[in-house]
Amino acid sequence: MCFSADVSFGAAVVLTGTGAYALRLARKLPAAYSAWALIPVLFGVQQGFEGLVWEALAAQNTSMVITSALGFHFFSHFLWLWWLPLCSYLIEPGKIRKKLFAGCTLLGAFAGALVYATMLMHSEWLSVSVREHSILYDFSVPYRSDIHIPITPMMLYGLLILLPLLASSHRRIKLFGVLVVISMALAAALYNKAFVSVWCFFAAALSLYLVYMIRYLATAEKSRST
């Protein structure tokens, strides 16, 4: 599989276009579903930033590489950590699950804000390169902490995103969660060094499933009202 600026920009166009279509359909549903319909649009913007990273790398424009990479990481290291749990929370009818998803949302927002704020304050710690047709992002903190955390950042990232999806009361949301698990496993196995870039691309492609979900629900709602 080959990734490039053309692939990223092409994905951005498709995702924002289909996401806009999903947003129009979501008007027929409870307001909470608009948050789900917005996901492809947000992934489209993220892919647009990665397209800019590719172009900046080709032009050897270091400052633009970092600026575009920070735009990409706004989504990967901040927004998705709380947006996906929030989407699950908004449509969850079960009280216990709703509290759990609220906790994931708040923890994701806190952790994401902490990490992304560090990136913004120390962008010199971020390096970007191309390896095997994929972009490798490396954020290396030049000191060690004495604090021992019994869970790796990757495990926490996966837990905050996947738990609200897999534990959802809605069958189609659970299916989306399963697809995300598979995409994570494939990205880790095939593109481990460039996991962040590749998994975000896979997840962006999977967000088209949400367009189908919104369309299905909107059609069902229309049938019930006629």
N, C-alpha and C positions, 0 to 999 in steps of 0.2 A: 504494500500500500504506500502510495506516495502523497505527501502533503506539500502544499505550496501556497503562495499568495493567492493564486487563482482559485484553489480549492476553498480557502478560507473566505474570500470575498463572495464566491459562488454560494457557499453555505449561508453566508450572511443575508444575501438577497432572498434565497428560498425561505429561510427561517423567519425573517421579518415579514415577508409577504404572506406566508401561511399563518403566521401568528396574528397578523392584522385580520385575516379572515376568521380565525378562531375567536378573536375579541368581538367581532360583529355577531357571531353566533351566540356567544356567551351572554349577550343582552337578553336572550330569551330564558336564561337560567337565573337562579339566585346569584346575588352580587359576588359571593365568595368565589364562584367559578371563573370570574374575570382574572383573578390572581393566577390560576392555572393556565388560562389562555395567554397570559402575558409571558409565560416562560419561554416559548419559542422566539419571541421578539427579543427578549433579554439575551438568549443564547446567540441570536443573530448579531446583536451589538458586540458581544464578546468575540465572536468569530471575526468581526470587522476589525477589532483591535489586533487580533493575531495576524490578520492580513497586513496590517501596517507594520507589525514586527518583522514579517518576512521582507517587506519592501525596504525597511530601514537597515536590516542586515545586509541585503544585497547592495545597498548604497553605502554601506559602512558608516552610517550615521549613528554614532554611539548614543548621543543624547536622545534621538528619536526612538531608538531601540528601547531604552529604559522607560521613556515616557509611555510608549505604546504597551510595553510589558506591564507597567503598573496599571494601565487601563484594563488589560486582560485579567490581572490578578485581583482587581476590584471585585470581579465576579467569582473567580475560582477560590479566593481566600477570604472573602467577606460575604458577598451577597448570598451565594448558594447555601452557606452554612445556616442561614436563618430563613431565607425565603421559602425553600422547600418544606421545612418543618412548619412554617406559618401556613402555607397552602393546605397542608394536611390538617392542621388545627382548625382552620376556618370552616371546613366541611365535615368535620368529625362529630357525629351525634353522641357518642359514648362519653360520659363524664370522666371516667378514669383515663381513657385514652387521650381525651382533650387536655387534661392536666399534664400528662406525660409529654404530649406534643408541644404544649406551652413551655414546659421546662427546656425541651430541646431547642425551641426557638430563642429563648432568652440566653441559654448557654452558647448557642451558635453565634448570636449577635455579639456577645461579650468576647468570645474567643476570636471571632473574625475581626472585630474592631481592634483588638490588641495586636494581632498579627499584622493586619494591614497598616495600622498606624506606625508600627515598627518599620515596615517596608518603606513607607513614605518618608520617614525621618532618616532612614539609612539606605537610600537607594543604591549607594555605592557597594553594598553587600550583595546586590543582585547582579548575576551574570547570565547572559543569554547567548546560546550557541546553537548550531545545527548539527544533529547527529542522526545518521541513517534516515534522511529525509523528514525528520521531525525536529521540533524546537525543544531544546533542553533548557529549562529554567532552573537556576541554582541560586538559592538564597542562603548564603553561608554566614552565620553569626560568628565573629572572630573571638569569641570567648565561651568558656564552659560555665554552666550553672551548677551549683551544688545541690539544687533542688531535684529530687528524684520523683518522677511521675510514672506510676505503674502502667501507663497506657501510652503508646506511641501517638504522635500527632496524626499519622495516617489512620490509625484505628479510631481515634476520636472523630476525625473528619467523616469516616465511613459511618460510624455509629449515629452521629447527629443527622446525617442525611438519610440513611437507610431505615433507621428504626421507625420514624413517622410514616414512611412509605409502606414498609412491610407489615406494620401493625395496624394499618388503616382498616376501618370497617368496610370500606368500599373496595369491591373486587377489582375494579379496573385500576385503582391506585396501587393495590398490591401487585398487580401484574406489571405496572410500570416500575415498581421497586425491584421486582425480579429481573427485569430487563437491565436496570441500572447495575445490579449486582453482577450480571453476566458481562456487561461492558467494562466494569472495573477489573474483573478477573482477566479479561482478554487484554486490556491495556497494560496491566501489571505483568502478565506473562510474555507478551510480545514486544512491548515498548517500555520496559521498566524504567529506563533512564529518563525517558521523556513522558512519564506517566501523566503529569498534570495536563500537558498540551493534548496528548492523544485521548485521554479519558474525557476531557471537556468536549473534544470533537465528537466522540461517540455519543456522549450524553446529549449534545446538541442535535445530532441526528435522531436520537430516541425521542426527543421532545416533539417530533412530528406525530408520535403516537398520541400525544395529548390533544393535538388538533383533531385527530380521529375521534378521541373520547368526547371532546366538546361537541363535535358534529353529531355524534350518536345520541348524546344526551339532549341536545337541542331538538333533534328530529323526534325523539321520543316525547319530549315535552309538547311539541307542536301537535303530535298525534293525539295526546291526551286532551288537549284543549279544543280539538275539533270534533 
